[in-house]
C-alpha cells in the first residue's frame, strides 16, 4: 500500500494533525463546535486522510471552497455537515440537496436564484448567511455602522424564502493575525458590527443556532469571540497564521517534503550551472542534482535562494530551478551519494527548513507555499510512526483512465 516512485514525495503525519486539533479544542468552551477547514485538498495535505483523522478527533463540521471539494469529502466517507465557503452556481441546487451540503448565502440576488433552483429540484437547502464586516469579499455589506440596518433587512428577506433554511450566520476577519493596534482595533470593530447585525435580526425574531467568526488567528488571539463555532485552518496543519501568532500554541507541522539525489558531479572552478548561467562555481566544488522543480511547487524564484538538508547539514540551491530538477552545493558534505534522501521541508536533528522560511525568502505567506505542492508529488501518510498509505495522484489518474 505504500509503494510509490521515490522521486519526490510528501510525508503527512496524522498524529500531528490530531495533536493540532486538540490544541484548538482545549482552547474552547465545551459547547463551542469546530469547523475544520479542509479546502484546497486540505491545504495540499490530502482531504481523504486528513478529514478522516479530524473526524476521528471530533471535528463537528468541515469547511471547503466549492461543491467539488464537498462532494469529494462525501464520497470519501465524511458524513459531518459541510459548509461551502464560496459560491456555487445556483443550477447545482439539486446536487447540494443530494449530498446534504450547506451553502453560503452572500447576497439577496444569489439567495433568490438558489431558492428558485431548489424549488425546481424539490429540495430544501441548509444555508449559512455571510456578513461582510470589512473583508470586502463575499457577504451582505455591513462594514459601516450605517449599513447594519440595511444588511439586516436584506438578510431577513432571505430567511423568509422557501426552500432555504438559514441555520447559521458568519463573518470573516481580515487581519486577526496582526497584533498592531490598528489591526486589533479593526478586528474588534468587525466583531462588533457582526454582533449588531445579529442583534438587529434577533429584534425581528430571527435567530441562528450557529454564529461563527474565528479563523485560525482569532482562535489563538481572540478566544472571547468564539461564539458557537470556530473555523481553524492553517493551525490544524501545524503552521502559525503569521509571525505575530508564533508561539501562541504548541503546533506540530504535519507535512515534510523529501526527494533523493539523482547524481553527484564534480565541477571545476568557473563552471556554470543550470539555465541562464546564474551561478558559476567560484572554486572546484561538488553539486548534487535532485528531482524537484517548479512543476512540483518549488518556486523558480528560489534559484540561488534556498537550502535543503542532507545528512543533517544545510545544502544551498545553486543555479536556476528547472521544471523538474535543481542542483545543490554539497562540497562540504563529502559522503553525499546518489540515492541519498534529501529533506526539502522538515527537520534533521536540530536543523530544519520550513514553509515559513521558504515564504520569507519569496515575500509571501506559508499558506501559499504549502498549497502549491504539486499533484505529481505523492503523499505518504503516517500514524504512530508507521506508514499507513500513499495517495499518488498521477498513478491514480492513470489507473482511472478508460
N, C-alpha and C positions, 0 to 999 in steps of 0.2 A: 504493500500500500504506500510505501514511501520511496518508490523508485521514480527518479526523475533525472533529467540532464543536469549534471553538476557543473554548469557553466557559470551562472549567476542565479542566486536564489535568496529568498527572504525567509527568515525563521520568525514565526509568530508564537509567542509564549502565552498560552491561555491562562496560566497561573498568574501572570502579570495583569491580564485583563480582569481576572477575578479580584485580585488584590486592589486594583484601582477602583473597581466598582464599590467594594466595601469601604474604601476611603471616602467615597461620596456618601454612601448610605449612613455611615456613622456621624455625618455632619447634619443630618436631617432629623426633624421631629418624626416620631413613628408614623404619623398619619400622612406624611408627605410622600407622594409617589415619585418614581424615577422613570423618565422617558430617556432611554439610551439612544443617542443619535448615531445611526449606522449608515448614513448616506455615503455616497461615493465608494461603494463596496467596503463599508466600514473603514473609511479613511485609508483605503488601499490595503487593509489587513485581511479582507475577505469576509463577506457578510455571513456566509453559512456558519462557519465555526465560531466567529466572534459573537454573532447574535445568539447562537445556541448556548454559548458559555454565559452570556449576560442573562439569558432567560433562566439558566440554572442558578444564577446568583440572586435572582429575584427582581429583574427588571420588569416593571409593570407595563410600560409602553415602549414602542420603538418609533423613532423619527427618521424619515427618509426625504429625499429631494423630489422624487417623481413616482409615477404609478408603476413603471417598470421595476424600480427598486422594491416597491411594496409587494408586487406580485412575486418577485424573486424570493422574498422572505417567506411568503405564504407557501410557495411551492417547496421550500426547504424546511417546512415544519414549524414555522413560527406562528403561534396562534394568539399571542397577545395583541392588544389593539395597536394599530399602526397609524400614525399621522403623516400625511404628505405635507411637507412644509412649503412646497412650491405650488405652481399652477398645474392643473390637469385639464386638458381640453374637455369641455362640457359633454361632448359626444361620447366620452368614456364613462358616463354615469352608470351604465349597466355593469361595467367591469368593477367599478368602485363598490357597487352593491353585492356583486357575486363574491368578491373576495373580502367583504366586510372591512373596507379600508376607509378611514376617516380623512376627509379633505379639508384643507384650509380655505376659508372664505375671506377674501381680501377686498371685495368691493360689492356694492349692491348690484351692479350690472352683471358681474360674474355669477353672483348668487341666483339671479333670475334665470340666466342661461342654464345653470346647473339644475335648477329646480324644474325647468321645462323638460330637460332631457331625462331627469329622474322620473318625472311623471310619465313620460312616454315609455320608459323602461319598466314602469310599475314597481319602483323601489323607493324606499325612504333612506336617505343617507345621513350618517352622523357627520357633523362638521364642527370645526373649531373656528372661531372668529379671530382674525388677525388685526390688531390695532397698531397703527404706525405712530409711535410716540417720539420719533426723531431719527430713526434709521433711514427714512425716506426711500424705502424699498417697497415691498408689498404691504398693504394694510389700509384700513379706514383712517383717514388723516386726523390725528389728534396730537400734533406736535406743538400746538399752541393752545393756551387756555381758551381762546375764543372759538376753537374748533371742537371742543369736547361735546357741546350740546348737539351740534350737527352730526358728529360721529355717532353719538348715542341714538339719535333719531334714525339714522340710516341702518344701524345695526338692529334696532328694534323692528324695523321693517323686514329685514332678513329673517329674524327669528319668527316672524309671523307666517313665513312662506311654508306651504305644504311640501311634503317630500324632503324637507331638510330638517334635521334635528340638531339644534345648536347646543352641543354638550360641553364645549369648552371655549375659553377666550384667552388670548395670549398676546404678548408683545415681545420685541427683541431688542436687547441693549446693544448700542453701537460702540461703547468704549468702557465697558465694565472692567476690562483688563488693564486699564491705565490708572495709576494712583495719583496723578497730579490733581490739584484742587479743582481745576476747570472740568476735567473729565468726571471726577467724582460727583461734582455738582450736577453735571448733565445727566448722569445715571440716576441720581436721586430724583431729578426732575422728570425723567422718563417714567420712573416708578410712580411718582405722584400723579402724573397725568393718566396713567393706566388705571390707577385706583379711582380716579374721578370719573372715568368712562364707566367703570364697573358700577360705581355708586349711582350714576345717572340712569343706568339701565335697571338697577335694583329699585329705584324710585318708580320705575314703570312696571314693576312686578316681574322683571326678567332676572333670573338667577342662573349661574353656571356652576355645575358640580366641579369643574376643573378650571382653575385660574393659574397661569404659569408664565414666568418671565425669565427665570435664571438660566443662563447658559453656563458653560464651564467656569468662566471668570467670576460670574456672580455667585455660583455655588461656593467658591473659595473666599470671595471678598465681601459678599453681602448676604450672609445667612438669614438676616431678618426679612429678606424678600422672597423666601422660598415658596410661600403660599401653598397651593395644593399639590404642585408637581414641579420638578426641575428637569432641565434638558441638558445634561452633560454630554459633551462630545469629545474634544481632544484630550481631556484629562483621563478618559477611560482608556486611552491608548498610551498613557504614561508621559505625556508632554504637557508642560505648562502653557497656558494660553499666550503668555507674553513674559518678558523678563521681569515685569513688575509682579508677576504671580509666582515666580520661582520660590521654592521652599515653603509654600503655604500648605502643601500636602505631601505625604510620602508616596510619590508616584514612581512606578517602575515602567520604563519603556518596554512596550510589548513587541516591537519589531526590531530585528537586526538584519543586516544585509551582507551577503558574502559572495565571493567568487574564488576561482583558483587561477594560479599563474599558468599561462599557456606556454611561455618561453622566457628564458633569461638570456640576455645578449650583452656582450662586451662592446663598449663604444670607445673610440679614440677621441681625444680632445679635438674640438672643432666640428664634430659630427652633429648634424641637425636631426631633430626628432619631430615626426608627425607633420600633418598638413600645415602649410604656411611657414614652416621652419621657425616657429615661435620660441623654440628652445634650442640652444646649441650647447653641447657638452663643454663645460669650462675646463675639464680635465678628463683623463681616462676614467670611465665610470661603467657601472653595470645597470641596465634597465630591465624591468620585468614587464612583459605585455600581459594585461589581464582583460578578460572578455566581458566588459561592461562599457556602455557608451550612452550617448544621449537618447537613443531609441529605447533604452531601459529606464530612463528617467534621471540619468546622471548628466546634469546640465553642462552644455558646452562652455558656458562662462566660467566653469571651474577649471578650465585649462590653465595649467601652471598656478593653480589657486586652490588646491585641496590636498588632502592627505588621507592615507588609509593605514591600516595596521597589519603588519606582517611579523610573525614571531614575537609579538609584544612590542614592536618598535614602529614608530611612525615612518611611512614611506611617502614622500611627496609625489604628486602627479606632475609629470613633465611633458611638455608639448601639448598640442591641441587634442581635446577629447574627440574621438571619432564616433561614428554612429554605433559601432558595436564593440569597440576596444579602446583602451588607453594605455599609457605607459607610466610606470612608477620608477623612481630612483631608488635602487636597492644596493647602491655601492657600499653602504655602511652595514649591510646585512649579508655577510659573505655566504651564509648557508642557504640563501634563497634558491629554490629549485622549482622547475616546472611541476605542477600538481599541488604545490603548497596552497593552503587555504588563506585567503586574504579577507580581513574584516573591513567592509566599506563603511557600514554604520554599526556601531556596537562597541563592546569593551573587550580588551585583552589585558588581564591583570588590572593594574591601576590606571591604565591609559584607555581613552575612549575617543571615538569620533561620533558626533551626534547630529541629528537633524537640525538642532539649533545652531551648531557650528556651521553646517552647510548653508543654512538660511542666512546667517550673519554675513558670510562671505559674498552672498549674492544680493544682499539688501532686501530680503523678503522674509516670509514667516515659515515656521516649521510645518504648519498645516500643508502649505503648498508642496514642499519638498517630499513630504510623506505621501501625499495623494498622487504624486506624479510617478511613483514607481510603476514601471511598465507592466503590461499584461503578459509579456513573454518571460517575466521573472516568476518562477513557481513559488508558491507559498507553502512552506513546511510548518505544520502545526505540532506543538509540543505541549504536553501536560505532565506534571510530575517528573520532568527530566526525560521523558520517553517520547520518541517520535510517534505521532498519532496518525497523521495522514498528510497527503500533499494535494493541493489544488494546482493543477497545471493547465492554465487557460489555453495555451496553444495546442497541447495534445488533446485536450477536451474538445476543442473546436474541430480538430482533425477527425476524432472518433465520431463526432456527431454529424459529419457531412454525409449526405445521402450517397 
